[in-house]
Amino acid sequence: MSFFSSCIRIIFITALAFSLYSGNSLVLARRLRTPPNCDGYKGRTFTCSNNVNTLCASNGYTYKNGCLFCAAMLDSHKPIQFRHYGKC
């Protein structure tokens, strides 16, 4: 009986962990498709954090995070667009 209970516990924990992981991956996938919102940076000075969430822009540069991308986009005289998250 003890062996059966242990197996049921393992199955339950595995199923629970899988459901939590798959739910988080859906949120992550949705976020990865969404370009950073730079509207909040217009008209003000700001300091970007050191968080790493690299993204690739249309100018061929890889930016460390969305804040740095927005700063470059707003300071640039040429249009820069978001391509995808990750390195170029």
C-alpha positions as CSV (number, residue, x, y, z in Angstrom):
1,M,0.0,0.0,0.0
2,S,2.9,2.4,0.8
3,F,4.4,1.9,-2.7
4,F,1.1,2.6,-4.4
5,S,0.7,5.8,-2.3
6,S,4.2,6.9,-3.2
7,C,3.5,6.4,-6.9
8,I,0.3,8.4,-6.8
9,R,2.1,11.2,-5.0
10,I,4.8,11.3,-7.7
11,I,2.3,11.3,-10.5
12,F,0.3,14.1,-8.8
13,I,3.4,16.2,-8.2
14,T,4.5,15.7,-11.8
15,A,1.1,16.6,-13.2
16,L,1.0,19.7,-11.0
17,A,4.5,20.8,-12.0
18,F,3.7,20.3,-15.7
19,S,0.5,22.3,-15.5
20,L,2.3,25.2,-13.8
21,Y,5.1,25.1,-16.2
22,S,2.9,25.0,-19.3
23,G,0.8,27.9,-18.0
24,N,3.9,30.0,-17.5
25,S,5.2,29.2,-20.9
26,L,2.0,30.4,-22.5
27,V,2.4,33.7,-20.8
28,L,6.0,33.9,-21.8
29,A,5.2,33.1,-25.4
30,R,2.6,35.8,-25.5
31,R,5.0,38.3,-24.0
32,L,7.7,37.4,-26.5
33,R,5.5,38.3,-29.4
34,T,4.7,41.7,-28.0
35,P,7.1,44.5,-28.8
36,P,8.1,46.8,-26.0
37,N,5.8,49.8,-25.4
38,C,7.9,52.9,-25.8
39,D,5.0,55.4,-25.3
40,G,5.8,55.7,-21.6
41,Y,9.3,57.0,-22.3
42,K,8.3,59.9,-24.6
43,G,9.1,63.4,-23.3
44,R,10.9,62.4,-20.2
45,T,14.3,61.4,-19.0
46,F,14.7,57.9,-17.7
47,T,17.3,55.5,-16.4
48,C,17.3,52.0,-17.7
49,S,17.9,49.0,-15.4
50,N,20.4,46.2,-16.0
51,N,17.8,43.6,-16.5
52,V,18.7,41.3,-19.4
53,N,15.9,40.6,-22.0
54,T,17.7,41.0,-25.3
55,L,15.9,42.1,-28.4
56,C,16.8,42.6,-32.0
57,A,16.0,45.8,-33.8
58,S,15.7,46.7,-37.5
59,N,19.0,48.5,-37.4
60,G,20.8,45.2,-36.8
61,Y,21.7,45.9,-33.1
62,T,20.9,43.7,-30.2
63,Y,19.7,45.7,-27.2
64,K,20.1,44.5,-23.6
65,N,16.4,45.2,-22.7
66,G,13.3,47.1,-23.9
67,C,14.2,50.3,-22.1
68,L,17.5,50.6,-24.0
69,F,15.8,49.8,-27.2
70,C,13.2,52.6,-26.5
71,A,15.9,55.1,-25.7
72,A,17.7,54.3,-28.9
73,M,14.5,54.5,-30.9
74,L,13.5,57.8,-29.4
75,D,17.0,59.3,-29.8
76,S,17.5,58.1,-33.4
77,H,17.0,60.3,-36.4
78,K,16.2,57.2,-38.5
79,P,13.3,54.9,-37.7
80,I,14.2,51.8,-35.7
81,Q,11.7,49.0,-35.3
82,F,11.4,46.0,-33.1
83,R,12.2,42.7,-34.9
84,H,12.2,39.9,-32.3
85,Y,13.3,39.0,-28.8
86,G,16.8,37.5,-28.7
87,K,20.0,38.3,-30.3
88,C,20.2,39.5,-33.9
